Amino acid sequence: MGDLNQLHDAILNGDADRARDLTSQALQSGSNPLSLVDEFMIPAMNEVGRRFEAEEYFVPELLRSARAMKTAMTLLRPLLTSNGTKSLGRVVLGTVAGDVHEIGKHLVAAMLEGGGFEIIDLGTGVSPDKYVAAAREHKPHIIGMSALLTTTMPAMKATILALEAAGLRDHLKVLVGGAPVTAEFAQEIGADGFSNNAPGAVAAAKLLLGLPATRTPGVYLCTR
């Protein structure tokens, strides 16, 4: 158990190499992949989120922990899939058309994956048509959109309209965020939820799917 507690600490401290090595050692020793995620890795990311909200951690620490989590999950994901482990939900993420910023999106992806969600990351500059195609292919529970420029925010509304036109809007939830995005804007464009921080995106995603979660500061659920 001591070594597994070290896995928790490696993710909390953002030590990607140690997180990978400890995960590999645990698997070789016969540890259950799902137990590693549920008992050590998710609690570590939850603590990262708590420290971020308490301003004990900042973006650099969040990025390091997210990288450590992602490095460990690279070893675990194929095993979890082959064992038929069920995720909390499938999320398609992307930075909207015209925008190439992705640090925030990477953080959200890592926090969501650490929280038990399956992530399909479409990258940056994702057009409404690409979101529609991804929604048809992957059948996500949530579409997540990020915008870091005020000039690209209208692409969020364009994407929602495209999902409506394709007859897909009622089958999924839309979660938006990004530095210039506000709860009021999310409401105006017909989104379902908004978060102004990566840890809050996990709470928002869970709340949108009716899963137990605490609505943290910066999380807003829209009315439709």
C-alpha positions as CSV (number, residue, x, y, z in Angstrom):
1,M,0.0,0.0,0.0
2,G,2.9,2.3,0.7
3,D,4.0,2.3,-2.9
4,L,0.5,3.0,-4.1
5,N,0.3,6.0,-1.7
6,Q,3.4,7.2,-3.5
7,L,1.5,7.1,-6.8
8,H,-1.1,9.4,-5.2
9,D,1.8,11.7,-4.1
10,A,3.5,11.6,-7.5
11,I,0.4,12.9,-9.2
12,L,-0.2,15.4,-6.5
13,N,3.3,16.7,-6.8
14,G,3.3,16.6,-10.6
15,D,6.1,14.0,-11.0
16,A,5.2,12.4,-14.3
17,D,8.2,10.0,-14.5
18,R,7.6,8.7,-11.0
19,A,3.8,8.4,-11.7
20,R,4.6,6.3,-14.8
21,D,7.1,4.1,-13.0
22,L,4.9,3.5,-10.0
23,T,1.9,2.6,-12.2
24,S,4.0,0.2,-14.2
25,Q,5.3,-1.4,-11.0
26,A,1.8,-1.7,-9.5
27,L,0.5,-3.4,-12.7
28,Q,3.4,-5.8,-12.7
29,S,2.6,-6.7,-9.1
30,G,-1.0,-7.5,-10.0
31,S,-2.8,-4.4,-8.9
32,N,-6.2,-3.8,-10.3
33,P,-6.1,-1.0,-12.9
34,L,-9.5,0.4,-11.8
35,S,-8.5,0.4,-8.2
36,L,-5.4,2.4,-9.0
37,V,-7.6,5.0,-10.7
38,D,-10.4,5.1,-8.1
39,E,-8.4,4.8,-4.9
40,F,-5.2,6.8,-5.7
41,M,-5.3,8.8,-8.9
42,I,-8.7,10.3,-8.7
43,P,-8.2,11.3,-5.1
44,A,-4.9,12.9,-6.1
45,M,-6.6,15.0,-8.8
46,N,-9.4,15.9,-6.4
47,E,-6.8,17.3,-4.0
48,V,-5.1,19.2,-6.9
49,G,-8.5,20.8,-7.6
50,R,-9.0,21.7,-4.0
51,R,-5.6,23.3,-3.7
52,F,-6.2,25.2,-6.9
53,E,-9.5,26.6,-5.7
54,A,-7.9,27.5,-2.4
55,E,-5.1,29.3,-4.3
56,E,-2.5,26.9,-2.8
57,Y,-1.8,25.6,-6.4
58,F,-1.7,27.7,-9.5
59,V,-1.7,27.0,-13.3
60,P,2.0,25.6,-13.4
61,E,1.2,23.1,-10.6
62,L,-2.1,22.2,-12.2
63,L,-0.3,21.5,-15.5
64,R,2.3,19.4,-13.9
65,S,-0.2,17.3,-12.0
66,A,-2.3,17.0,-15.2
67,R,0.7,15.7,-17.1
68,A,1.5,13.2,-14.4
69,M,-2.1,11.9,-14.5
70,K,-2.1,11.7,-18.2
71,T,1.3,9.8,-18.2
72,A,-0.1,7.2,-15.8
73,M,-3.4,6.9,-17.6
74,T,-1.5,6.0,-20.8
75,L,-0.6,2.7,-19.2
76,L,-4.0,2.1,-17.7
77,R,-6.4,3.2,-20.4
78,P,-6.0,0.1,-22.7
79,L,-6.4,-2.2,-19.7
80,L,-9.5,-0.4,-18.5
81,T,-11.0,-0.6,-22.0
82,S,-10.3,-4.3,-22.4
83,N,-11.9,-5.0,-18.9
84,G,-15.0,-3.2,-20.0
85,T,-14.7,-0.6,-17.2
86,K,-17.5,1.9,-17.6
87,S,-16.7,5.6,-17.6
88,L,-19.0,8.3,-16.1
89,G,-19.6,9.7,-19.5
90,R,-18.1,10.5,-22.9
91,V,-16.9,14.0,-23.5
92,V,-15.8,15.5,-26.8
93,L,-13.6,18.5,-26.2
94,G,-12.1,21.2,-28.5
95,T,-11.0,24.8,-28.8
96,V,-13.4,26.5,-31.2
97,A,-12.8,27.6,-34.8
98,G,-10.2,30.4,-35.2
99,D,-8.7,29.7,-31.8
100,V,-5.4,27.9,-31.3
101,H,-5.1,28.1,-27.5
102,E,-5.1,24.8,-25.7
103,I,-3.5,24.9,-22.3
104,G,-6.9,25.4,-20.6
105,K,-8.4,22.6,-22.7
106,H,-5.6,20.3,-21.7
107,L,-6.2,21.1,-18.1
108,V,-10.0,20.4,-18.4
109,A,-9.3,17.1,-20.3
110,A,-6.9,15.9,-17.6
111,M,-9.3,16.9,-14.8
112,L,-12.2,15.2,-16.5
113,E,-10.2,12.1,-17.3
114,G,-9.0,12.0,-13.7
115,G,-12.6,12.3,-12.6
116,G,-13.6,9.2,-14.5
117,F,-14.8,10.5,-17.9
118,E,-13.8,9.3,-21.3
119,I,-12.3,12.1,-23.4
120,I,-12.2,12.6,-27.1
121,D,-9.9,15.7,-27.7
122,L,-10.5,17.3,-31.2
123,G,-7.7,19.8,-30.7
124,T,-7.8,23.4,-31.6
125,G,-9.6,25.4,-34.3
126,V,-12.5,23.0,-34.3
127,S,-15.2,24.0,-36.8
128,P,-18.9,23.5,-36.1
129,D,-18.9,20.8,-38.8
130,K,-16.2,18.9,-37.0
131,Y,-18.1,19.0,-33.8
132,V,-21.2,17.6,-35.6
133,A,-19.1,14.9,-37.2
134,A,-17.6,14.0,-33.8
135,A,-21.0,14.0,-32.2
136,R,-22.3,11.5,-34.8
137,E,-19.2,9.3,-34.6
138,H,-18.6,9.2,-30.8
139,K,-22.1,9.8,-29.5
140,P,-20.9,11.9,-26.5
141,H,-22.9,12.8,-23.4
142,I,-21.2,16.2,-23.4
143,I,-19.7,18.6,-26.0
144,G,-17.1,20.8,-24.4
145,M,-16.0,24.0,-26.1
146,S,-13.2,26.4,-25.1
147,A,-12.5,29.9,-26.4
148,L,-9.7,32.1,-25.3
149,L,-10.4,35.1,-27.6
150,T,-13.4,37.3,-27.7
151,T,-13.3,37.1,-31.5
152,T,-13.8,33.3,-31.5
153,M,-16.6,33.2,-28.9
154,P,-19.3,33.4,-31.6
155,A,-18.1,30.1,-32.9
156,M,-19.7,28.5,-29.8
157,K,-23.1,29.7,-30.8
158,A,-22.5,28.6,-34.4
159,T,-21.6,25.1,-33.2
160,I,-24.8,24.9,-31.1
161,L,-26.8,25.9,-34.1
162,A,-25.0,23.3,-36.2
163,L,-25.8,20.6,-33.6
164,E,-29.5,21.7,-33.6
165,A,-29.6,21.7,-37.4
166,A,-28.2,18.2,-37.4
167,G,-30.8,17.0,-35.0
168,L,-28.2,16.2,-32.3
169,R,-28.7,19.0,-29.8
170,D,-31.3,17.2,-27.6
171,H,-29.1,14.1,-27.2
172,L,-26.2,15.8,-25.5
173,K,-25.1,18.6,-23.1
174,V,-23.0,21.5,-24.1
175,L,-20.4,22.8,-21.6
176,V,-18.4,26.0,-22.4
177,G,-15.5,27.9,-20.8
178,G,-12.5,30.0,-21.5
179,A,-11.0,33.2,-20.2
180,P,-13.5,35.7,-21.9
181,V,-16.5,33.4,-21.6
182,T,-19.1,34.2,-18.9
183,A,-22.1,32.5,-17.4
184,E,-24.3,35.1,-19.0
185,F,-22.8,34.4,-22.4
186,A,-23.3,30.6,-21.9
187,Q,-27.0,31.3,-21.1
188,E,-27.4,33.6,-24.2
189,I,-26.0,31.0,-26.7
190,G,-28.1,28.1,-25.4
191,A,-25.3,26.1,-23.6
192,D,-26.2,23.8,-20.7
193,G,-23.3,24.7,-18.4
194,F,-20.3,26.9,-17.8
195,S,-17.2,26.7,-15.7
196,N,-14.4,29.3,-15.4
197,N,-11.8,26.8,-14.1
198,A,-10.7,23.2,-14.9
199,P,-11.6,21.6,-11.5
200,G,-15.1,23.2,-11.8
201,A,-15.5,21.5,-15.2
202,V,-15.6,18.2,-13.5
203,A,-18.4,19.3,-11.1
204,A,-20.3,20.9,-14.0
205,A,-20.0,17.7,-16.1
206,K,-21.3,15.5,-13.3
207,L,-24.1,17.9,-12.5
208,L,-25.2,18.0,-16.2
209,L,-25.4,14.2,-16.2
210,G,-27.3,14.0,-12.9
211,L,-24.3,12.6,-11.0
212,P,-23.5,13.5,-7.4
213,A,-21.3,16.6,-7.2
214,T,-21.0,19.8,-5.3
215,R,-21.5,23.0,-7.3
216,T,-18.2,24.8,-6.8
217,P,-17.5,28.5,-7.4
218,G,-17.3,29.4,-11.0
219,V,-19.8,26.7,-12.1
220,Y,-23.1,27.7,-13.6
221,L,-25.9,25.5,-15.1
222,C,-28.0,27.2,-17.7
223,T,-31.8,27.0,-18.1
224,R,-33.2,26.1,-21.5
